[in-house]
Amino acid sequence: MDFRADPNLTQFRQQVRTFLRDHLPADTPSRNHGMRSPRDTLVAWQSTLNRQGWGAPSWASEHGGPGWTVQQRLVFDEECALAGAPSQDNFAQKLVGPVINHFGTPAQREEHIGAILCGDRIWCQGFSEPGSGSDLASLRTQAMRDGDDYIINGQKTWTSYAHHADWIFLLVRTGAGERKQAGISFLLVDMKTPGITVRPIISIDGCHHLNETFFDNVRVPATNLIGEEGRGWQVTKFLLNNEHAFTADLPTLRRMQRQLRTVAAAPAQGRALRTQPQFALRLARYEAEMEAVSVLVQRVAALEQAGDHSATAHALGSVLKILGTELQQQMGQFLVESLGDYAPVAYPFSAEGSEAEPLPMQDTMQDLATEAFFRRATTIYGGTSEIQRGIIAKAKFQL
């Protein structure tokens, strides 16, 4: 692809900044170490974006998106992160929305796409199961055909934000074949359907964003099937390549980069950390890796925009997933190490009857230890790094 800067990007960046200045509420709650915004905040912001015609920044114009170039999409993400804008529903924006646009029937697109764009329908993902995480094709949740319906029985786990979701997109087993990937189907399910139970999982960072989700004789219309019965694995491969790209999370890496630069200017033993050779060397390495990830994000996004779903494109998505998520972990750990005793503090210290002493850079560095715990999962969710390396090893690259 052509990596030369678009001469119109400066004007576009100013347009985005002006929009954010005029439409982002001053009292917008900050996101907890880069996690998703609270549902009410997310929905309100999605409605605001949709009124501007920006409800799905990464979608083509024929699907209701603005039809931006790859570089425009990256500028929009960067400016939103800098401004502290709320998140969007990535399950809808990056995963199920593109699936419905690509594989869905006209009736399915009419049912769901408008609701995604205006924020009326929030989604979660039902893929992983106990014993079927990285080996996703071994899933056991059953969907048996009964007339015009499917009846679902089984369990999903690590269902992020299921307690906030209106709908879930599910992988279920509708048949058997010689290969375990055969007989898997892709279903859309209303979370209000009787028989669905959601139980919280509190993760190592002390937050509730994960869940177990149980399906007990859940009856779903057969019209909610995406694609052909038993051919859901083809739909899943399309979706997973998009997931690998967005889990690299360039806006989070940019935020960590800014935090490290702030720390670099802080005094330690009478001089700035950036003057200390070991710190400066590690910072320089992370800066270089950031640029490599940024270039790869542009390439993978360009392949996605061009509709390239080849093995090479899929493998490049896996490369990006490994590099991006491992760099999140490394930079998060470096931030904790750099702040020393201050890093484990999860909130500003205060003692009854005395004035609290402000922590160094507490506005920008709060919850670093919590985030470091959260980032331990990045190389697991969306397919472990080991699984991604297997995909890469099998691919025949055409570079």
C-alpha positions as CSV (number, residue, x, y, z in Angstrom):
1,M,0.0,0.0,0.0
2,D,1.0,3.7,-0.3
3,F,2.1,5.0,3.1
4,R,2.6,8.6,1.9
5,A,0.6,11.0,4.0
6,D,-2.7,12.1,2.5
7,P,-2.4,15.9,2.0
8,N,-6.0,16.4,3.1
9,L,-5.4,14.7,6.5
10,T,-4.5,18.0,8.2
11,Q,-7.9,19.4,7.3
12,F,-9.6,16.2,8.2
13,R,-7.9,16.1,11.6
14,Q,-9.1,19.7,12.3
15,Q,-12.6,18.7,11.3
16,V,-12.5,15.8,13.9
17,R,-11.1,18.1,16.6
18,T,-13.7,20.7,16.0
19,F,-16.5,18.1,16.2
20,L,-15.1,16.7,19.4
21,R,-14.7,20.2,21.0
22,D,-18.3,21.0,20.1
23,H,-20.0,17.7,20.9
24,L,-18.1,15.9,23.6
25,P,-19.6,16.7,27.0
26,A,-17.2,18.2,29.5
27,D,-18.5,15.8,32.2
28,T,-17.8,12.7,30.2
29,P,-16.6,10.0,32.6
30,S,-13.1,8.7,32.0
31,R,-12.7,5.2,30.9
32,N,-11.3,2.7,33.5
33,H,-7.7,1.9,32.2
34,G,-8.9,1.8,28.6
35,M,-11.9,-0.5,29.1
36,R,-15.2,0.1,27.5
37,S,-17.3,3.1,28.7
38,P,-20.4,2.6,30.8
39,R,-23.4,1.6,28.8
40,D,-25.3,4.9,29.2
41,T,-22.3,6.9,28.1
42,L,-21.5,4.6,25.2
43,V,-25.1,4.8,23.9
44,A,-25.3,8.6,24.2
45,W,-22.0,9.0,22.3
46,Q,-23.0,6.5,19.6
47,S,-26.2,8.5,19.0
48,T,-24.1,11.7,18.7
49,L,-21.7,10.1,16.2
50,N,-24.6,8.8,14.2
51,R,-26.2,12.2,13.8
52,Q,-22.9,13.4,12.3
53,G,-22.9,10.4,9.9
54,W,-20.0,8.9,11.8
55,G,-21.9,6.0,13.5
56,A,-19.6,3.4,12.0
57,P,-16.2,5.0,11.3
58,S,-14.6,1.8,9.8
59,W,-17.6,1.0,7.4
60,A,-17.9,1.7,3.7
61,S,-20.4,4.3,2.7
62,E,-22.7,1.7,1.1
63,H,-23.1,0.1,4.6
64,G,-23.9,3.3,6.4
65,G,-20.4,4.4,7.2
66,P,-18.5,7.5,6.2
67,G,-16.3,5.7,3.7
68,W,-13.1,7.0,5.2
69,T,-9.7,6.0,4.0
70,V,-7.5,3.9,6.3
71,Q,-5.5,6.9,7.4
72,Q,-8.7,8.9,8.1
73,R,-9.9,6.1,10.3
74,L,-6.6,6.1,12.3
75,V,-6.7,9.9,12.7
76,F,-10.3,9.7,14.0
77,D,-9.3,7.0,16.5
78,E,-6.2,8.9,17.6
79,E,-8.1,12.2,18.1
80,C,-10.9,10.5,20.0
81,A,-8.4,8.9,22.3
82,L,-6.6,12.2,22.9
83,A,-9.9,14.0,23.7
84,G,-11.0,11.3,26.1
85,A,-14.1,10.4,24.0
86,P,-16.2,7.4,25.1
87,S,-15.7,4.1,23.4
88,Q,-18.0,2.5,20.9
89,D,-19.4,-1.0,20.9
90,N,-16.5,-2.8,19.2
91,F,-18.5,-6.1,19.1
92,A,-21.0,-4.3,16.9
93,Q,-18.6,-2.0,15.0
94,K,-15.7,-4.3,14.3
95,L,-17.2,-7.8,14.5
96,V,-20.9,-8.6,14.0
97,G,-21.8,-5.5,12.1
98,P,-19.3,-6.3,9.2
99,V,-20.5,-9.9,9.3
100,I,-24.1,-8.9,8.9
101,N,-23.2,-6.5,6.1
102,H,-21.2,-9.1,4.3
103,F,-23.2,-12.3,4.9
104,G,-26.6,-11.2,6.1
105,T,-29.8,-11.2,4.2
106,P,-31.6,-7.9,3.3
107,A,-34.0,-8.6,6.2
108,Q,-31.2,-9.1,8.7
109,R,-29.4,-6.0,7.6
110,E,-32.7,-4.0,7.9
111,E,-33.3,-5.5,11.4
112,H,-29.8,-4.9,12.9
113,I,-27.7,-2.3,11.0
114,G,-29.8,0.8,11.8
115,A,-30.0,-0.2,15.5
116,I,-26.2,-0.6,15.6
117,L,-25.6,2.8,14.0
118,C,-27.8,4.7,16.4
119,G,-26.8,2.8,19.5
120,D,-30.1,1.1,20.2
121,R,-28.6,-2.4,20.1
122,I,-25.5,-3.4,22.1
123,W,-23.8,-6.7,21.4
124,C,-21.7,-9.3,23.1
125,Q,-19.8,-12.3,21.7
126,G,-20.6,-16.0,22.5
127,F,-17.6,-18.0,21.2
128,S,-15.4,-19.4,24.0
129,E,-16.6,-22.3,26.2
130,P,-15.2,-24.2,29.1
131,G,-12.6,-26.4,27.4
132,S,-13.1,-24.6,24.0
133,G,-11.2,-21.4,24.1
134,S,-8.2,-21.3,21.8
135,D,-9.4,-24.5,20.2
136,L,-12.7,-22.8,19.2
137,A,-13.7,-25.5,16.7
138,S,-14.2,-28.0,19.6
139,L,-17.2,-26.1,20.9
140,R,-20.2,-28.1,22.2
141,T,-23.1,-25.7,22.6
142,Q,-25.9,-27.4,20.6
143,A,-28.6,-25.8,18.4
144,M,-31.2,-28.4,17.3
145,R,-33.6,-27.5,14.5
146,D,-37.3,-27.6,15.6
147,G,-39.6,-26.4,12.8
148,D,-38.9,-22.7,12.3
149,D,-36.7,-22.4,15.3
150,Y,-33.4,-23.6,16.8
151,I,-33.3,-24.8,20.4
152,I,-30.0,-23.9,22.1
153,N,-28.4,-25.7,25.0
154,G,-24.9,-25.1,26.4
155,Q,-22.6,-22.7,28.0
156,K,-20.3,-19.8,27.0
157,T,-17.6,-18.2,29.1
158,W,-15.5,-15.1,29.2
159,T,-18.6,-13.3,27.6
160,S,-17.4,-9.7,27.9
161,Y,-20.2,-7.2,28.7
162,A,-23.0,-9.8,28.4
163,H,-24.6,-8.1,31.4
164,H,-25.0,-4.9,29.3
165,A,-25.8,-6.5,26.0
166,D,-29.1,-6.6,24.1
167,W,-28.0,-9.3,21.6
168,I,-25.3,-11.9,21.4
169,F,-23.8,-13.5,18.3
170,L,-23.2,-17.2,18.9
171,L,-21.2,-20.1,17.5
172,V,-23.3,-23.3,17.9
173,R,-23.0,-26.9,16.8
174,T,-25.9,-27.8,14.4
175,G,-24.4,-31.0,13.0
176,A,-21.2,-33.1,12.7
177,G,-18.7,-33.8,10.0
178,E,-15.3,-35.3,9.3
179,R,-13.6,-32.1,10.5
180,K,-14.6,-30.4,13.7
181,Q,-15.0,-27.1,11.9
182,A,-17.9,-28.7,10.0
183,G,-21.4,-28.5,11.5
184,I,-20.8,-25.1,13.2
185,S,-23.4,-22.4,12.6
186,F,-23.5,-18.6,13.4
187,L,-26.6,-17.4,15.2
188,L,-27.9,-14.0,16.4
189,V,-29.8,-14.2,19.7
190,D,-31.8,-11.7,21.7
191,M,-30.5,-11.6,25.2
192,K,-34.0,-11.2,26.6
193,T,-35.0,-14.7,25.2
194,P,-36.2,-17.0,28.0
195,G,-33.6,-19.5,29.2
196,I,-30.5,-17.3,29.1
197,T,-28.7,-16.8,32.4
198,V,-25.7,-14.5,32.8
199,R,-23.3,-14.9,35.8
200,P,-20.5,-12.5,36.6
201,I,-16.8,-13.4,36.6
202,I,-14.6,-11.0,38.5
203,S,-11.2,-10.8,36.8
204,I,-7.7,-10.3,38.2
205,D,-8.0,-6.5,37.9
206,G,-11.0,-6.6,40.3
207,C,-13.5,-5.5,37.6
208,H,-16.6,-7.0,36.3
209,H,-16.5,-7.1,32.5
210,L,-16.5,-10.9,32.0
211,N,-19.4,-13.4,32.5
212,E,-20.5,-17.0,32.1
213,T,-23.6,-17.3,29.9
214,F,-25.9,-20.3,30.1
215,F,-28.5,-21.4,27.5
216,D,-31.3,-23.7,28.7
217,N,-33.7,-24.7,25.9
218,V,-33.4,-21.2,24.3
219,R,-35.7,-21.0,21.3
220,V,-34.4,-18.8,18.5
221,P,-36.0,-18.2,15.1
222,A,-34.2,-19.9,12.2
223,T,-34.2,-16.6,10.4
224,N,-31.5,-15.5,12.9
225,L,-29.0,-17.8,11.1
226,I,-26.2,-16.0,9.4
227,G,-25.1,-17.7,6.2
228,E,-25.8,-21.4,5.6
229,E,-26.3,-23.9,8.4
230,G,-23.1,-25.8,9.2
231,R,-20.9,-23.3,7.4
232,G,-20.4,-20.9,10.3
233,W,-16.7,-21.5,10.3
234,Q,-16.3,-19.5,7.1
235,V,-18.2,-16.6,8.7
236,T,-16.0,-17.0,11.8
237,K,-12.7,-16.7,9.9
238,F,-13.9,-13.4,8.3
239,L,-14.8,-12.1,11.8
240,L,-11.6,-13.3,13.5
241,N,-9.4,-11.4,11.2
242,N,-11.2,-8.2,12.1
243,E,-10.9,-9.1,15.8
244,H,-7.1,-9.7,15.5
245,A,-6.7,-6.2,14.0
246,F,-8.7,-4.3,16.6
247,T,-7.3,-6.2,19.7
248,A,-3.9,-4.7,18.7
249,D,-5.6,-1.5,20.1
250,L,-3.4,1.2,18.6
251,P,-5.2,4.0,20.6
252,T,-4.3,2.3,23.9
253,L,-0.7,1.9,22.7
254,R,-0.6,5.6,21.8
255,R,-2.0,6.5,25.3
256,M,0.7,4.3,27.0
257,Q,3.3,6.0,24.8
258,R,2.2,9.5,26.0
259,Q,2.3,8.2,29.6
260,L,5.8,6.9,29.2
261,R,6.9,10.3,27.8
262,T,5.4,12.0,30.8
263,V,7.2,9.6,33.1
264,A,10.4,10.2,31.2
265,A,10.4,13.9,32.1
266,A,9.8,13.2,35.8
267,P,12.8,13.6,38.2
268,A,14.3,10.5,39.8
269,Q,17.2,11.0,42.2
270,G,17.6,14.6,41.1
271,R,17.5,14.0,37.3
272,A,14.9,13.1,34.7
273,L,14.4,9.5,34.0
274,R,15.0,10.0,30.3
275,T,18.7,10.9,31.1
276,Q,19.2,7.5,32.6
277,P,20.7,5.1,29.9
278,Q,18.7,2.0,30.8
279,F,15.4,3.8,30.8
280,A,16.2,5.8,27.6
281,L,17.1,2.6,25.8
282,R,13.9,0.7,26.7
283,L,11.8,3.8,25.8
284,A,13.5,4.1,22.4
285,R,12.8,0.4,21.7
286,Y,9.1,0.8,22.5
287,E,8.9,3.9,20.4
288,A,10.4,2.0,17.4
289,E,8.0,-1.0,18.0
290,M,5.1,1.4,18.2
291,E,5.9,2.7,14.7
292,A,6.2,-0.8,13.3
293,V,2.7,-1.7,14.8
294,S,1.3,1.5,13.4
295,V,2.5,0.7,9.9
296,L,1.1,-2.9,10.2
297,V,-2.2,-1.6,11.4
298,Q,-2.5,0.5,8.3
299,R,-1.7,-2.5,6.1
300,V,-4.1,-4.9,7.7
301,A,-6.8,-2.2,7.7
302,A,-6.2,-1.6,4.0
303,L,-6.5,-5.3,3.2
304,E,-9.8,-5.4,5.1
305,Q,-11.0,-2.3,3.3
306,A,-10.1,-3.9,-0.1
307,G,-12.1,-7.1,0.8
308,D,-8.9,-9.3,0.9
309,H,-9.8,-12.4,3.0
310,S,-6.8,-14.5,1.8
311,A,-4.6,-16.6,4.0
312,T,-1.9,-14.0,3.8
313,A,-4.3,-11.3,5.1
314,H,-5.5,-13.6,7.9
315,A,-1.9,-14.3,8.9
316,L,-0.9,-10.6,8.9
317,G,-3.9,-10.1,11.2
318,S,-2.3,-12.7,13.5
319,V,1.1,-11.0,13.3
320,L,-0.5,-7.7,14.3
321,K,-2.4,-9.4,17.2
322,I,0.8,-10.8,18.6
323,L,2.9,-7.6,18.2
324,G,0.2,-5.3,19.5
325,T,-1.0,-7.3,22.5
326,E,2.5,-8.2,23.7
327,L,3.6,-4.6,23.4
328,Q,0.6,-3.6,25.5
329,Q,1.9,-5.9,28.2
330,Q,5.5,-4.8,28.0
331,M,4.7,-1.1,28.0
332,G,2.2,-1.5,30.9
333,Q,4.8,-3.3,32.9
334,F,7.4,-0.7,32.1
335,L,5.1,2.0,33.4
336,V,4.7,0.2,36.7
337,E,8.4,-0.3,37.0
338,S,9.2,3.3,36.2
339,L,6.9,4.8,38.8
340,G,8.3,2.5,41.5
341,D,6.4,2.7,44.8
342,Y,3.7,5.0,43.4
343,A,2.6,2.6,40.7
344,P,0.6,0.1,42.9
345,V,-1.7,2.9,44.3
346,A,-5.1,2.3,42.8
347,Y,-6.6,5.6,44.0
348,P,-5.3,8.8,45.7
349,F,-4.3,8.2,49.3
350,S,-6.2,10.0,52.0
351,A,-6.3,9.7,55.7
352,E,-9.0,10.9,58.1
353,G,-8.2,14.1,59.8
354,S,-5.3,15.0,57.5
355,E,-4.8,16.4,54.1
356,A,-3.7,13.9,51.5
357,E,-0.4,14.5,49.7
358,P,-0.9,14.5,45.9
359,L,0.7,11.7,44.2
360,P,3.1,12.5,41.3
361,M,1.2,12.7,38.1
362,Q,-1.9,11.1,39.7
363,D,-4.3,12.5,37.1
364,T,-2.6,10.6,34.3
365,M,-1.0,7.6,36.1
366,Q,-3.8,6.4,38.4
367,D,-4.7,2.7,38.2
368,L,-1.5,1.7,36.5
369,A,-1.2,-1.6,38.5
370,T,-4.9,-2.4,37.8
371,E,-4.3,-1.9,34.1
372,A,-1.1,-4.0,34.1
373,F,-3.3,-6.9,35.5
374,F,-5.9,-6.3,32.9
375,R,-3.3,-6.4,30.1
376,R,-2.2,-9.9,31.2
377,A,-5.3,-11.2,29.3
378,T,-4.5,-9.4,26.0
379,T,-2.4,-12.3,24.7
380,I,-5.2,-14.8,25.5
381,Y,-8.5,-13.3,24.4
382,G,-9.2,-13.2,20.7
383,G,-7.0,-16.3,20.3
384,T,-3.8,-16.9,22.2
385,S,-0.4,-15.9,20.9
386,E,0.4,-19.6,20.4
387,I,-2.6,-20.0,18.2
388,Q,-1.7,-17.0,16.2
389,R,1.8,-18.3,15.6
390,G,0.3,-21.5,14.4
391,I,-1.8,-19.6,11.8
392,I,1.3,-17.7,10.7
393,A,3.3,-20.9,10.3
394,K,0.7,-22.5,8.1
395,A,0.3,-19.4,5.8
396,K,2.0,-19.1,2.5
397,F,2.9,-15.4,2.4
398,Q,2.7,-13.4,-0.8
399,L,4.5,-10.2,0.2
